[in-house]
Amino acid sequence: MEANKTFYLTQEGLEKIRQEISGLQEERKVKLGKTAPNAFASEELNSEFVSFIDEMDAIETKLDELEHILQNHQIIKRPLVKNRGSVGLGAKVKVEIDGSDDEFFIVDTYEANPSLGIISRESPIGKTLLGKRVGDKASIQVSPAIKIEYKIKKITY
């Protein structure tokens, strides 16, 4: 994980991380409260012990990642009024694509969920929309023969 990277989070994203940390800490406590399997079953390494160690490593790795994000996060704030006319982090952007409307919520990578219209600022669409204003067009070349054009219809924060 990048040492000096700032993770931009919504308030909801921050709460989800805190809940996930709490759940993982509880899971770790429960697993450690049980008797760990013996390392050896006869002369062979016990597969239950290996599985237990793998599970504990996975919990610790995820906890370290989430703690790192908490230590290096910044809440996405609503921009000043003069800057709300262009797409930035935390913007909901209504666009027109080939006569149909769609809406995207621009966040940082950690919170992105494209299937819900929550896209990363680092995604091709996110990068293309950043800085655009209502009425602007943004296009993405998805293949040599296919170009998708987005017309910005509305930006809200």
Sequence and secondary structure as in RCSB ss.txt:
>XXXX:A:sequence
MEANKTFYLTQEGLEKIRQEISGLQEERKVKLGKTAPNAFASEELNSEFVSFIDEMDAIETKLDELEHILQNHQI
IKRPLVKNRGSVGLGAKVKVEIDGSDDEFFIVDTYEANPSLGIISRESPIGKTLLGKRVGDKASIQVSPAIKIEY
KIKKITY
>XXXX:A:secstr
  TT  EEE HHHHHHHHHHHHHHHHHHHHHHHS    SEETTEE HHHHHHHHHHHHHHHHHHHHHHHHHTEEE
     GGGTTB  TT EEEEEETTEEEEEEEE GGG BGGGTEEETTSHHHHHHTT BTT EEEEEEETTEEEEE
EEEEEE 
